[in-house]
Amino acid sequence: MRTYRELFRTPEFTPFFLTASFLAAAQTVSGLALGTLIYDRTGSPLLSSLGMFGPALAQVVGAACLLSAADRLPPRGAMAGLALFFALATAAQAVPGLPLWAAFALLLVLGSLAALGGGVRYGLLNEILSREGYLLGRSVINMSNGTMQICGYALGGALVAVFSPRGTLLAGAALYLAAAVAARLGLTRRAPRTGGRPSIGATWRTNAVLWASGPRRSVYLALWVPNGLIVGCESLYVPFDPGHAGLLFAFAAFGMLAGDVLAGRFLSRRWRERLGAPLRLLLAVPYLVFALRPELPLALAAVTLASVGFSASLLLQEQLMALTPDELSGHALGLHTSGMLTMQGVGAALAGAIAQLTSAPAAMAVLAMASVAVTLALAPGLRSAAQASRSTAAATRSSDAVSATRTKRSPAGP
């Protein structure tokens, strides 16, 4: 599967795409509204920031406790049910007089459930699309998420200005409800990918199984740590250049979009294998220029070029799926997503701490060097992972060919 036309002709991909887009827009709108509401009530930038980004950090709780359910629940029902719960919880956050502790308790619950939702969602994407189509499909979902975030912040800002933060929270709840309807009406009913009862113990056991494989472990670390450090660099755009931070974010988003299109649409398997390592280094190396406190044009060029390197995560996800049994795909992808978001929060906190002691440009350069060092240290393990994924893919293609041959040779029915 190499074209967008083929992708959207795939049964169920369009409703899946709409569901994911509604979820991204709802999360962006409601996060901005809640952050604004908390700041209006407390005047605290820290609490406001936690109101917007706290659910991302809470995903580590879901990864540790809930991910076993990602492959043990019917995907359509789980996606629709979670989106409906998010709609109700977001509407509850708009209730006047809601205590601050209750708002943060809801955020903790929503962040934990978001880890489960990511596992269910991307495990289903792996079912809807063939292994060859997953990369293109995930790149399109990434592009949609980026677009929905840009539009969501614009819409959320307008709604907060015209109505109020509470009214904007209700708009976010309506978007979550739209996601629930799209999932319930557009997706077909499917059985869980694996049997058994979800539990914290099952989550830990499956996490241990996924982590025990050396090649998978290298892929997970490469997905989590270098990216998290570079997101830490991005978190310093405002202190680096307060007047042009929005422009830096916009150019970084453009670079990420270009990378997703390149990796998802134009790179053949052969070139994906060749360009994986260079793209992983590209993610960090341009940020080294910030040690020189560059002027705005050079800074914009650096962040744009570096953000193309985020497409390396798509190639790593493809390897992860090749190394993971289908019945654990949802859990594996949920662990990737929750670990990635957690490390992004850690990277942002680390960047802020270093910048507090030095300066924003110096901290960006330090985190870039750390990202390069981690990428180089993981290189041997990733080469082993690439070899293992090639072997698995070859075995799968051979098995599919044998099955197709047997089907052709089987006698016609009566």
Secondary structure, 3 states (H helix, E strand, C coil): CCCHHHHHHCCCHHHHHHHHHHHHHHHHHHHHHHHHHHHHHHCCHHHHHHHHHHHHHHHHHHHHHCHHHHHCCCHHHHHHHHHHHHHHHHHHHCCCCCCHHHHHHHHHHHHHHHHHHHHHHHHHHHHHCCHHHHHHHHHHHHHHHHHHHHHHHHHHHHHHHHCCHHHHHHHHHHHHHHHHHHHHHHCCCCCCCCCCCCCHHHHHHHHHHHHHCHHHHHHHHHHHHHHHHHHHHHCCHHHHCHHHHHHHHHHHHHHHHHHHHHHHHHCCHHHHHHHHHHHHHHCCHHHHHHHHCCCHHHHHHHHHHHHHHHHHHHHHHHHHHHCCCHHHHHHHHHHHHHHHHHHHHHHHHHHHHHHHHCCHHHHHHHHHHHHHHHHHHHHHHHHHHHHHHHHHHHHHHHHHHHHHHHHHHCCCCC
